[in-house]
């Protein structure tokens, strides 16, 4: 064990050097003839950064191992993956042989199905005469301070958005977005009769406030539409991941993901990590499986998972629950914009999520916050509505409290009346950061660090790794274990195809020091680990 230089009030301790195991930019367009929507005939291959993959791109790096039945259908250099298509019947053996060939390659980090994700709504016939979601989250209190700011962008990764709707057209970006399903620059719905989900979601977050037209969104943020789900309501991992990466590169402050159901995938995990690293707050729907565990992508630590409430603030019967839930919001019978220039009510965690995304955007109009600070502030100012922690997280999101409460003041809203006299919900908004720098020599090298917590009971800890651009370093963390993680035994892992990694842990176990492993998958160079605790 070698003690390192004191950093702030505390220090990292380097525990040991451990044996390891064996900047992309841009999206390459789909190959002509690639089908829209779900793509069950494709495998996604994550290619580690190397001189060859950096020069050629992930698709060219693996094409020599393609069987004759397969082709490179698409690649995303920023996320370091290629989509390999096995069209037609009788390709099962070729797929399996290809998987085995990829497993033997040291530069391939994963091979997985191009899983299908779907919209998360529950169809509902009865409609309410009035909007209730805005009032429930006390948006009118926030509107006394600000109606929102066009400089704040909320990206809607979803079906297409009817951006010429009379209650949306004033809040949609001048260049409204991109269509990743059809691979063109127009994110308008293909079928206005069927493709309603994205328009409804966009209206909940940011239909025009105080314009004398229809309904009010939560705030006047700018909507950026990323069409990643087809008119059937389904979409592939690759399209959604590409859309998230694109939205982050476009400068989205908030990314709304009212979708789920595809399970854990490395490609989607890398996409939400990328967006978070770019400074976006990713807000995602918990799922509509009636009390089942939180679905992906909401279950990733990078995402703020949202459960759904009924109008009486009880947990909606369809909402998923679990320890990943961070906030709750109205989701049942939410009135919003529709593709016929009119308005309809539908239900789901899909509807609760843009309520939170809209409150996040409205909060950024009042306060200059990083994505982590924003996430903490929304939770600090949430209202405890008496549900279990795995049903409501920190509570029901509250726009009035979030806009009128100074971040870091330690005050929130336990009663949620007007947002000006709420009680303490246990979060102060304070944070402490400490960094350490070192280097790894090559794929055989790794460092393990011990970090003593600075707060007795931090609400959240974020571990970030910044490594060399020409190598692939990975990050592993053990929480409350008391021993170093390894590449095969760990509590948390961030494992993208470059050296920019991030792990976020809610309510970490402080009974032992945090243990952090930096491992070289390939290459060497200098790195910096930064740990931030939130009180």
Secondary structure as UniProt FT lines:
FT   STRAND          2..7
FT   TURN            8..9
FT   STRAND          10..17
FT   STRAND          27..28
FT   TURN            32..33
FT   TURN            40..41
FT   STRAND          42..47
FT   HELIX           51..56
FT   HELIX           58..62
FT   HELIX           63..65
FT   TURN            68..69
FT   STRAND          70..76
FT   TURN            77..80
FT   STRAND          81..86
FT   HELIX           92..103
FT   TURN            106..107
FT   STRAND          108..113
FT   STRAND          116..119
FT   HELIX           133..136
FT   TURN            137..138
FT   HELIX           139..143
FT   TURN            144..145
FT   TURN            150..151
FT   STRAND          153..158
FT   TURN            163..164
FT   TURN            166..171
FT   STRAND          172..179
FT   TURN            180..183
FT   TURN            192..194
FT   HELIX           197..206
FT   STRAND          222..227
FT   TURN            231..232
FT   STRAND          234..236
FT   HELIX           237..249
FT   TURN            250..251
FT   STRAND          254..257
FT   STRAND          259..260
FT   HELIX           266..277
FT   TURN            278..279
FT   STRAND          281..285
FT   TURN            296..299
FT   TURN            301..302
FT   STRAND          303..309
FT   TURN            311..312
FT   TURN            317..318
FT   TURN            323..324
FT   STRAND          325..330
FT   STRAND          334..337
FT   TURN            339..340
FT   STRAND          343..347
FT   HELIX           349..366
FT   HELIX           371..380
FT   HELIX           389..392
FT   TURN            393..394
FT   HELIX           399..404
FT   TURN            407..408
FT   STRAND          431..440
FT   TURN            443..444
FT   STRAND          446..451
FT   STRAND          460..466
FT   TURN            469..470
FT   STRAND          472..478
FT   STRAND          492..494
FT   STRAND          500..506
FT   STRAND          514..522
FT   STRAND          525..534
//
